[in-house]
Amino acid sequence: MTMLDDAIYGGVNAAVLTPMTPDLAPDIALMAEHCRWLLANGCDGLGVLGTTGEANSFSVAERIAVMEGLVEAGIPAARMMPGTGCAALTDSVELTRRAKALGCPGVLMLPPFYYKNPSEDGLFAYFAEVIERVGGGIRVYLYHFPQQSAVPFSLGLIDRLMRAFPGTIKGMKDSSGDYANMKAMIDAFGAEGFEVYSGSDEFLLRILREGGAGCITAAANVNCTAGGRVVAAFRAGDEATAEAAQAVLTATRKVCTSVPLIAGLREIVARATGNPGWRTIRPPNMALKAEQVAPFLAAFDATGIGGLKRAA
């Protein structure tokens, strides 16, 4: 058995986009359609309400409505990892409790990100308070994204949290782009069942080979078919197919990050579905400029990903 087989969210997880109505409210029906497509086209799980899902542009009430609405629309809670980390401790508790009640196995938690350079004791106290108030029964995946949060997780803090809350602190999404950091976590904690997920598509095959659990990525909204091929080929021991699919993943990631990522992904999905509503985005994020669109889509098509066109 590998970590891929043992992990709760092992494999490819999309950091799911949140479509919006013209008045900038979450479009839950359209999001549910997208989630169904993702699960049918290579995704093993759904990271909803994360960075790509613009969670920190939404209120707690809006985020709860998205979680509840997706489950009511038939999206399996067992496949969802909602983002519940907020600057306010009580907001994190409320969101995590709701995810637990809905039946989500785990949540992804940013550190409290407003105050910079918090002490390790302060971060430990924050997570300890959230976990104790929620009362257990749901796993916590830490979200390491220092470029965005400016609050990194050290190996020492992870170790301390794991010792204090065994079985609850279950893994990490590492969006730093620093593979050495991902490997250090695998080496330090992988034998204890700590699931390490790359936030960068280009590391999927490597992290699977070296004991990680998979990926949770933005580009999986549009390249999950290739990600699914990587995972299937890895399981089958088909190195050539895995390498070829990984090359497509890496190429698509490079193109998607050549423009503002969320806006670019929305353009690809809008074209694939024929639904221009996918371009609606909540400020301060903005849609791509008209002159950016054609060259961006041409570069994406040149990766050879294919297979994205679907009904609106």
C-alpha positions as a LaTeX table, in Angstrom:
\begin{tabular}{lrrr}
\hline
Residue & $x$ (\AA) & $y$ (\AA) & $z$ (\AA) \\
\hline
Met1 & 0.00 & 0.00 & 0.00 \\
Thr2 & 1.12 & 3.55 & $-0.72$ \\
Met3 & 0.05 & 6.84 & 0.82 \\
Leu4 & $-2.09$ & 7.32 & $-2.31$ \\
Asp5 & $-4.17$ & 4.31 & $-1.27$ \\
Asp6 & $-4.23$ & 5.07 & 2.44 \\
Ala7 & $-4.97$ & 8.82 & 2.30 \\
Ile8 & $-8.50$ & 10.09 & 2.79 \\
Tyr9 & $-8.20$ & 12.44 & $-0.19$ \\
Gly10 & $-5.48$ & 10.53 & $-2.03$ \\
Gly11 & $-5.01$ & 11.49 & $-5.68$ \\
Val12 & $-6.16$ & 14.58 & $-7.57$ \\
Asn13 & $-8.23$ & 17.19 & $-5.78$ \\
Ala14 & $-9.45$ & 20.33 & $-7.52$ \\
Ala15 & $-9.24$ & 23.64 & $-5.70$ \\
Val16 & $-12.71$ & 24.37 & $-7.02$ \\
Leu17 & $-13.67$ & 27.68 & $-8.63$ \\
Thr18 & $-16.76$ & 29.38 & $-7.22$ \\
Pro19 & $-19.00$ & 30.61 & $-10.06$ \\
Met20 & $-21.02$ & 33.71 & $-9.35$ \\
Thr21 & $-24.31$ & 35.22 & $-10.39$ \\
Pro22 & $-24.40$ & 38.70 & $-11.98$ \\
Asp23 & $-24.87$ & 40.24 & $-8.52$ \\
Leu24 & $-21.66$ & 38.48 & $-7.35$ \\
Ala25 & $-23.37$ & 35.91 & $-5.14$ \\
Pro26 & $-22.11$ & 32.30 & $-5.26$ \\
Asp27 & $-23.91$ & 30.38 & $-8.02$ \\
Ile28 & $-24.35$ & 27.12 & $-6.17$ \\
Ala29 & $-26.26$ & 25.30 & $-8.91$ \\
Leu30 & $-23.52$ & 26.03 & $-11.46$ \\
Met31 & $-20.84$ & 25.11 & $-8.93$ \\
Ala32 & $-22.53$ & 21.77 & $-8.31$ \\
Glu33 & $-22.54$ & 21.07 & $-12.07$ \\
His34 & $-18.84$ & 21.84 & $-12.19$ \\
Cys35 & $-18.15$ & 19.60 & $-9.18$ \\
Arg36 & $-19.99$ & 16.72 & $-10.83$ \\
Trp37 & $-17.90$ & 17.20 & $-13.99$ \\
Leu38 & $-14.68$ & 17.26 & $-11.98$ \\
Leu39 & $-15.51$ & 14.04 & $-10.16$ \\
Ala40 & $-16.38$ & 12.36 & $-13.45$ \\
Asn41 & $-13.19$ & 13.51 & $-15.18$ \\
Gly42 & $-10.23$ & 12.57 & $-13.04$ \\
Cys43 & $-10.75$ & 14.24 & $-9.66$ \\
Asp44 & $-10.77$ & 12.16 & $-6.49$ \\
Gly45 & $-11.84$ & 15.04 & $-4.25$ \\
Leu46 & $-12.94$ & 18.65 & $-4.12$ \\
Gly47 & $-11.17$ & 21.42 & $-2.24$ \\
Val48 & $-14.03$ & 23.90 & $-2.04$ \\
Leu49 & $-13.78$ & 27.42 & $-0.64$ \\
Gly50 & $-10.03$ & 27.73 & $-0.85$ \\
Thr51 & $-7.87$ & 30.38 & $-2.47$ \\
Thr52 & $-9.03$ & 29.53 & $-6.00$ \\
Gly53 & $-12.61$ & 29.47 & $-4.75$ \\
Glu54 & $-12.13$ & 33.05 & $-3.47$ \\
Ala55 & $-13.28$ & 32.02 & 0.01 \\
Asn56 & $-11.81$ & 35.05 & 1.71 \\
Ser57 & $-13.97$ & 37.25 & $-0.50$ \\
Phe58 & $-17.08$ & 35.66 & 1.06 \\
Ser59 & $-18.76$ & 36.05 & 4.42 \\
Val60 & $-19.14$ & 33.14 & 6.83 \\
Ala61 & $-22.84$ & 32.94 & 5.96 \\
Glu62 & $-22.04$ & 32.74 & 2.24 \\
Arg63 & $-19.45$ & 30.03 & 2.81 \\
Ile64 & $-21.89$ & 27.97 & 4.87 \\
Ala65 & $-24.52$ & 28.40 & 2.15 \\
Val66 & $-22.06$ & 27.05 & $-0.43$ \\
Met67 & $-21.23$ & 23.98 & 1.67 \\
Glu68 & $-24.87$ & 23.26 & 2.44 \\
Gly69 & $-25.98$ & 23.96 & $-1.13$ \\
Leu70 & $-23.46$ & 21.58 & $-2.66$ \\
Val71 & $-24.49$ & 18.76 & $-0.33$ \\
Glu72 & $-28.17$ & 19.46 & $-1.02$ \\
Ala73 & $-27.37$ & 19.30 & $-4.74$ \\
Gly74 & $-25.98$ & 15.81 & $-4.30$ \\
Ile75 & $-22.23$ & 16.50 & $-4.15$ \\
Pro76 & $-20.87$ & 13.89 & $-1.73$ \\
Ala77 & $-19.66$ & 15.49 & 1.49 \\
Ala78 & $-17.21$ & 12.59 & 1.74 \\
Arg79 & $-15.36$ & 13.98 & $-1.29$ \\
Met80 & $-15.23$ & 17.59 & $-0.04$ \\
Met81 & $-12.44$ & 19.33 & 1.88 \\
Pro82 & $-13.81$ & 22.81 & 2.63 \\
Gly83 & $-11.52$ & 25.68 & 3.50 \\
Thr84 & $-12.41$ & 26.88 & 6.99 \\
Gly85 & $-9.37$ & 28.84 & 8.14 \\
Cys86 & $-10.11$ & 32.49 & 8.95 \\
Ala87 & $-8.40$ & 35.34 & 10.72 \\
Ala88 & $-11.14$ & 35.23 & 13.38 \\
Leu89 & $-10.96$ & 32.13 & 15.56 \\
Thr90 & $-14.72$ & 31.96 & 16.06 \\
Asp91 & $-15.32$ & 32.07 & 12.28 \\
Ser92 & $-12.98$ & 29.09 & 11.84 \\
Val93 & $-14.86$ & 27.22 & 14.55 \\
Glu94 & $-18.26$ & 27.95 & 13.02 \\
Leu95 & $-17.23$ & 26.87 & 9.54 \\
Thr96 & $-15.47$ & 23.74 & 10.76 \\
Arg97 & $-18.44$ & 22.70 & 12.87 \\
Arg98 & $-20.72$ & 23.06 & 9.86 \\
Ala99 & $-18.38$ & 21.01 & 7.64 \\
Lys100 & $-18.32$ & 18.33 & 10.33 \\
Ala101 & $-22.12$ & 18.30 & 10.62 \\
Leu102 & $-22.45$ & 17.94 & 6.86 \\
Gly103 & $-20.20$ & 14.87 & 6.89 \\
Cys104 & $-16.98$ & 16.21 & 5.38 \\
Pro105 & $-14.04$ & 14.03 & 6.51 \\
Gly106 & $-11.67$ & 16.97 & 6.78 \\
Val107 & $-11.17$ & 20.69 & 6.37 \\
Leu108 & $-8.31$ & 22.80 & 5.06 \\
Met109 & $-7.22$ & 25.51 & 7.48 \\
Leu110 & $-5.14$ & 28.56 & 6.78 \\
Pro111 & $-3.33$ & 29.96 & 9.78 \\
Pro112 & $-4.71$ & 33.22 & 11.23 \\
Phe113 & $-3.22$ & 35.46 & 8.59 \\
Tyr114 & $-3.77$ & 39.08 & 9.55 \\
Tyr115 & $-1.15$ & 39.45 & 12.26 \\
Lys116 & 2.31 & 38.82 & 10.85 \\
Asn117 & 5.18 & 36.99 & 12.54 \\
Pro118 & 3.04 & 35.29 & 15.20 \\
Ser119 & 4.93 & 33.11 & 17.65 \\
Glu120 & 4.80 & 29.33 & 17.46 \\
Asp121 & 3.03 & 29.40 & 20.82 \\
Gly122 & 0.43 & 31.77 & 19.40 \\
Leu123 & $-0.23$ & 29.59 & 16.35 \\
Phe124 & $-0.39$ & 26.46 & 18.48 \\
Ala125 & $-2.87$ & 28.14 & 20.81 \\
Tyr126 & $-5.05$ & 29.21 & 17.87 \\
Phe127 & $-5.31$ & 25.73 & 16.35 \\
Ala128 & $-5.69$ & 24.09 & 19.76 \\
Glu129 & $-8.59$ & 26.39 & 20.59 \\
Val130 & $-10.33$ & 25.72 & 17.27 \\
Ile131 & $-9.93$ & 21.94 & 17.58 \\
Glu132 & $-11.10$ & 21.87 & 21.19 \\
Arg133 & $-14.15$ & 24.03 & 20.44 \\
Val134 & $-15.13$ & 21.93 & 17.42 \\
Gly135 & $-14.83$ & 18.84 & 19.59 \\
Gly136 & $-13.07$ & 16.40 & 17.33 \\
Gly137 & $-14.66$ & 14.12 & 14.76 \\
Ile138 & $-13.15$ & 15.89 & 11.75 \\
Arg139 & $-9.58$ & 15.97 & 10.44 \\
Val140 & $-7.65$ & 19.18 & 10.04 \\
Tyr141 & $-5.36$ & 19.70 & 7.05 \\
Leu142 & $-2.99$ & 22.62 & 7.48 \\
Tyr143 & $-2.66$ & 25.06 & 4.57 \\
His144 & 0.92 & 26.19 & 3.97 \\
Phe145 & 0.82 & 29.11 & 1.54 \\
Pro146 & 3.31 & 31.67 & 2.87 \\
Gln147 & 3.26 & 33.79 & $-0.31$ \\
Gln148 & $-0.42$ & 34.50 & 0.38 \\
Ser149 & $-0.84$ & 34.18 & 4.14 \\
Ala150 & 2.67 & 35.35 & 5.15 \\
Val151 & 2.36 & 32.88 & 8.05 \\
Pro152 & 4.27 & 29.65 & 7.35 \\
Phe153 & 4.07 & 26.34 & 9.21 \\
Ser154 & 7.33 & 25.02 & 10.64 \\
Leu155 & 8.11 & 21.35 & 11.10 \\
Gly156 & 8.29 & 22.03 & 14.82 \\
Leu157 & 4.76 & 23.43 & 14.92 \\
Ile158 & 3.38 & 20.53 & 12.87 \\
Asp159 & 5.04 & 18.04 & 15.21 \\
Arg160 & 3.69 & 19.81 & 18.26 \\
Leu161 & 0.13 & 19.86 & 16.89 \\
Met162 & 0.31 & 16.19 & 15.88 \\
Arg163 & 1.43 & 15.18 & 19.38 \\
Ala164 & $-1.33$ & 17.24 & 21.01 \\
Phe165 & $-4.09$ & 16.15 & 18.60 \\
Pro166 & $-3.21$ & 12.71 & 17.18 \\
Gly167 & $-5.50$ & 11.67 & 14.37 \\
Thr168 & $-6.98$ & 15.17 & 14.06 \\
Ile169 & $-4.00$ & 16.95 & 12.50 \\
Lys170 & $-4.03$ & 14.77 & 9.41 \\
Gly171 & $-2.05$ & 16.46 & 6.66 \\
Met172 & $-0.89$ & 19.51 & 4.75 \\
Lys173 & $-1.54$ & 21.27 & 1.49 \\
Asp174 & 1.74 & 22.90 & 0.54 \\
Ser175 & 1.26 & 25.70 & $-1.98$ \\
Ser176 & 4.71 & 27.19 & $-1.41$ \\
Gly177 & 6.09 & 25.66 & $-4.61$ \\
Asp178 & 9.08 & 24.50 & $-2.55$ \\
Tyr179 & 9.30 & 20.77 & $-3.13$ \\
Ala180 & 12.09 & 20.40 & $-0.56$ \\
Asn181 & 9.61 & 21.53 & 2.09 \\
Met182 & 7.04 & 18.97 & 0.93 \\
Lys183 & 9.64 & 16.21 & 1.03 \\
Ala184 & 10.77 & 17.27 & 4.49 \\
Met185 & 7.21 & 16.84 & 5.78 \\
Ile186 & 6.88 & 13.44 & 4.10 \\
Asp187 & 10.17 & 12.31 & 5.64 \\
Ala188 & 9.30 & 13.66 & 9.08 \\
Phe189 & 5.67 & 12.61 & 9.38 \\
Gly190 & 4.65 & 10.36 & 6.47 \\
Ala191 & 5.23 & 7.16 & 8.43 \\
Glu192 & 2.63 & 8.38 & 10.94 \\
Gly193 & $-0.01$ & 8.78 & 8.23 \\
Phe194 & 0.42 & 12.52 & 7.68 \\
Glu195 & $-0.90$ & 13.24 & 4.18 \\
Val196 & 1.13 & 15.74 & 2.16 \\
Tyr197 & $-0.53$ & 17.29 & $-0.90$ \\
Ser198 & 1.21 & 19.49 & $-3.41$ \\
Gly199 & $-0.52$ & 22.70 & $-4.38$ \\
Ser200 & 1.46 & 22.66 & $-7.64$ \\
Asp201 & 0.53 & 20.31 & $-10.48$ \\
Glu202 & 4.11 & 19.85 & $-11.66$ \\
Phe203 & 4.93 & 17.84 & $-8.52$ \\
Leu204 & 2.08 & 15.30 & $-8.67$ \\
Leu205 & 3.98 & 12.30 & $-9.99$ \\
Arg206 & 7.07 & 13.06 & $-7.92$ \\
Ile207 & 5.16 & 13.40 & $-4.68$ \\
Leu208 & 3.27 & 10.14 & $-5.29$ \\
Arg209 & 6.56 & 8.33 & $-5.90$ \\
Glu210 & 8.13 & 9.76 & $-2.75$ \\
Gly211 & 5.32 & 9.01 & $-0.31$ \\
Gly212 & 2.96 & 11.98 & $-0.63$ \\
Ala213 & $-0.80$ & 11.75 & $-1.02$ \\
Gly214 & $-1.39$ & 13.70 & $-4.24$ \\
Cys215 & $-2.34$ & 17.26 & $-5.10$ \\
Ile216 & $-4.93$ & 19.92 & $-4.38$ \\
Thr217 & $-4.59$ & 22.37 & $-7.24$ \\
Ala218 & $-6.29$ & 25.23 & $-9.02$ \\
Ala219 & $-5.42$ & 23.99 & $-12.49$ \\
Ala220 & $-7.26$ & 20.72 & $-11.77$ \\
Asn221 & $-10.38$ & 22.70 & $-12.69$ \\
Val222 & $-9.18$ & 22.36 & $-16.29$ \\
Asn223 & $-6.47$ & 19.67 & $-16.37$ \\
Cys224 & $-7.95$ & 16.97 & $-14.13$ \\
Thr225 & $-8.21$ & 14.54 & $-17.04$ \\
Ala226 & $-4.40$ & 14.49 & $-17.27$ \\
Gly227 & $-4.11$ & 14.33 & $-13.48$ \\
Gly228 & $-6.37$ & 11.30 & $-13.43$ \\
Arg229 & $-4.15$ & 9.63 & $-16.02$ \\
Val230 & $-1.08$ & 10.28 & $-13.85$ \\
Val231 & $-2.74$ & 8.63 & $-10.85$ \\
Ala232 & $-4.08$ & 5.65 & $-12.83$ \\
Ala233 & $-0.71$ & 5.06 & $-14.50$ \\
Phe234 & 1.13 & 5.37 & $-11.17$ \\
Arg235 & $-1.15$ & 2.76 & $-9.65$ \\
Ala236 & $-0.59$ & 0.47 & $-12.63$ \\
Gly237 & 3.19 & 0.95 & $-12.59$ \\
Asp238 & 3.05 & 2.33 & $-16.14$ \\
Glu239 & 5.92 & 4.79 & $-15.96$ \\
Ala240 & 5.79 & 5.91 & $-19.60$ \\
Thr241 & 2.11 & 6.84 & $-19.45$ \\
Ala242 & 2.56 & 8.53 & $-16.09$ \\
Glu243 & 5.46 & 10.64 & $-17.38$ \\
Ala244 & 3.55 & 11.65 & $-20.52$ \\
Ala245 & 0.48 & 12.70 & $-18.52$ \\
Gln246 & 2.68 & 14.56 & $-16.04$ \\
Ala247 & 4.24 & 16.51 & $-18.91$ \\
Val248 & 0.76 & 17.73 & $-19.89$ \\
Leu249 & 0.01 & 18.68 & $-16.29$ \\
Thr250 & 3.22 & 20.66 & $-16.04$ \\
Ala251 & 2.58 & 22.43 & $-19.34$ \\
Thr252 & $-0.97$ & 23.38 & $-18.43$ \\
Arg253 & 0.14 & 24.69 & $-15.04$ \\
Lys254 & 2.75 & 26.90 & $-16.70$ \\
Val255 & 0.16 & 28.40 & $-19.04$ \\
Cys256 & $-2.47$ & 28.87 & $-16.33$ \\
Thr257 & $-0.03$ & 30.81 & $-14.17$ \\
Ser258 & 1.06 & 33.04 & $-17.06$ \\
Val259 & $-1.97$ & 35.23 & $-16.32$ \\
Pro260 & $-3.88$ & 35.92 & $-13.09$ \\
Leu261 & $-4.73$ & 32.34 & $-12.22$ \\
Ile262 & $-8.37$ & 32.54 & $-11.14$ \\
Ala263 & $-9.34$ & 34.77 & $-14.06$ \\
Gly264 & $-7.54$ & 32.52 & $-16.53$ \\
Leu265 & $-9.23$ & 29.38 & $-15.25$ \\
Arg266 & $-12.59$ & 31.09 & $-15.52$ \\
Glu267 & $-11.92$ & 31.88 & $-19.19$ \\
Ile268 & $-11.10$ & 28.26 & $-19.95$ \\
Val269 & $-14.24$ & 26.97 & $-18.23$ \\
Ala270 & $-16.40$ & 29.68 & $-19.84$ \\
Arg271 & $-15.24$ & 28.55 & $-23.27$ \\
Ala272 & $-15.57$ & 24.84 & $-22.46$ \\
Thr273 & $-19.14$ & 25.22 & $-21.22$ \\
Gly274 & $-20.28$ & 28.02 & $-23.53$ \\
Asn275 & $-21.39$ & 29.88 & $-20.40$ \\
Pro276 & $-19.99$ & 33.42 & $-20.18$ \\
Gly277 & $-21.21$ & 33.65 & $-16.59$ \\
Trp278 & $-18.04$ & 31.86 & $-15.54$ \\
Arg279 & $-16.16$ & 35.12 & $-16.20$ \\
Thr280 & $-18.01$ & 36.86 & $-13.35$ \\
Ile281 & $-15.56$ & 37.44 & $-10.53$ \\
Arg282 & $-15.74$ & 39.30 & $-7.23$ \\
Pro283 & $-13.44$ & 42.28 & $-6.79$ \\
Pro284 & $-10.65$ & 42.85 & $-6.03$ \\
Asn285 & $-10.03$ & 39.98 & $-8.47$ \\
Met286 & $-10.75$ & 40.98 & $-12.06$ \\
Ala287 & $-11.50$ & 39.17 & $-15.31$ \\
Leu288 & $-8.79$ & 38.95 & $-17.96$ \\
Lys289 & $-8.51$ & 41.91 & $-20.31$ \\
Ala290 & $-9.92$ & 41.28 & $-23.78$ \\
Glu291 & $-6.51$ & 41.35 & $-25.42$ \\
Gln292 & $-5.21$ & 38.65 & $-23.05$ \\
Val293 & $-7.84$ & 36.05 & $-23.82$ \\
Ala294 & $-7.00$ & 34.75 & $-27.32$ \\
Pro295 & $-3.25$ & 34.25 & $-26.78$ \\
Phe296 & $-3.88$ & 32.67 & $-23.40$ \\
Leu297 & $-6.41$ & 30.17 & $-24.77$ \\
Ala298 & $-4.17$ & 29.39 & $-27.74$ \\
Ala299 & $-1.27$ & 28.63 & $-25.41$ \\
Phe300 & $-3.50$ & 26.41 & $-23.30$ \\
Asp301 & $-4.70$ & 24.49 & $-26.36$ \\
Ala302 & $-1.10$ & 23.97 & $-27.45$ \\
Thr303 & $-0.47$ & 21.84 & $-24.34$ \\
Gly304 & $-2.58$ & 19.08 & $-25.88$ \\
Ile305 & $-4.88$ & 18.74 & $-22.87$ \\
Gly306 & $-8.07$ & 18.35 & $-24.96$ \\
Gly307 & $-11.37$ & 16.87 & $-23.84$ \\
Leu308 & $-12.78$ & 19.90 & $-22.05$ \\
Lys309 & $-15.77$ & 20.91 & $-24.14$ \\
Arg310 & $-19.05$ & 20.23 & $-22.34$ \\
Ala311 & $-22.63$ & 21.37 & $-22.30$ \\
Ala312 & $-23.45$ & 24.71 & $-20.66$ \\
\hline
\end{tabular}
